[in-house]
Amino acid sequence: MPLVTIDVIKDVFTPAQKQQLIERVTEAMITVEGEALRGVTWVRVQEFEQGDWVIGGKSLSARDVHALAAA
């Protein structure tokens, strides 16, 4: 049973965007594994608190991610 976990920083994505991620990743998995496994393909979004996600020693916030996306 496939399980895909998408890790994100809390408050970066709206509920609608998270739902879109889930739907699109599910469809990508089904394209690879076949329609028969749709019912047992799990996709979940796990949110980490701002400040709990660190890259290169720098803590990231939702504001940081939004600034990166806007650049």
Secondary structure per residue as TSV (DSSP state, phi and psi in degrees):
chain	resnum	aa	ss	phi	psi
A	1	M	-	360.0	114.7
A	2	P	-	-68.0	138.5
A	3	L	E	-132.2	118.6
A	4	V	E	-110.7	128.3
A	5	T	E	-114.4	127.7
A	6	I	E	-106.9	114.0
A	7	D	E	-92.3	129.1
A	8	V	E	-139.0	161.9
A	9	I	E	-84.4	134.9
A	10	K	T	-56.8	138.9
A	11	D	T	76.6	10.2
A	12	V	S	-83.4	-44.3
A	13	F	S	-108.9	143.2
A	14	T	-	-75.9	164.1
A	15	P	H	-56.2	-38.6
A	16	A	H	-65.3	-39.5
A	17	Q	H	-67.3	-39.1
A	18	K	H	-63.6	-41.0
A	19	Q	H	-62.7	-40.3
A	20	Q	H	-64.4	-41.2
A	21	L	H	-58.3	-47.5
A	22	I	H	-59.9	-47.1
A	23	E	H	-63.4	-44.8
A	24	R	H	-71.0	-38.4
A	25	V	H	-67.9	-39.1
A	26	T	H	-58.3	-47.4
A	27	E	H	-62.8	-38.1
A	28	A	H	-62.8	-43.0
A	29	M	H	-63.7	-43.6
A	30	I	H	-63.6	-35.6
A	31	T	H	-58.9	-36.8
A	32	V	H	-85.0	-46.1
A	33	E	H	-92.2	-18.8
A	34	G	-	103.2	151.0
A	35	E	G	-60.3	-29.8
A	36	A	G	-61.1	-22.8
A	37	L	G	-97.6	6.1
A	38	R	G	-54.6	-45.0
A	39	G	G	-66.3	-13.9
A	40	V	G	-121.8	15.7
A	41	T	-	-93.6	117.3
A	42	W	E	-104.3	134.6
A	43	V	E	-132.0	129.9
A	44	R	E	-135.2	151.7
A	45	V	E	-109.2	123.2
A	46	Q	E	-110.0	122.8
A	47	E	E	-100.6	136.2
A	48	F	E	-107.6	141.9
A	49	E	-	-61.0	147.3
A	50	Q	T	-59.4	134.5
A	51	G	T	96.4	-18.1
A	52	D	S	-89.5	-1.5
A	53	W	-	-114.3	116.3
A	54	V	E	-127.4	133.0
A	55	I	E	-126.4	123.3
A	56	G	T	59.6	30.7
A	57	G	T	83.8	-2.1
A	58	K	E	-105.3	123.3
A	59	S	E	-73.0	136.5
A	60	L	-	-106.8	141.6
A	61	S	-	-114.5	171.1
A	62	A	H	-60.2	-37.8
A	63	R	H	-59.7	-42.0
A	64	D	H	-60.3	-44.4
A	65	V	H	-67.4	-41.7
A	66	H	H	-62.1	-38.3
A	67	A	H	-65.7	-40.2
A	68	L	H	-62.4	-43.1
A	69	A	H	-66.1	-32.3
A	70	A	H	-79.0	-19.5
A	71	A	-	-71.4	360.0
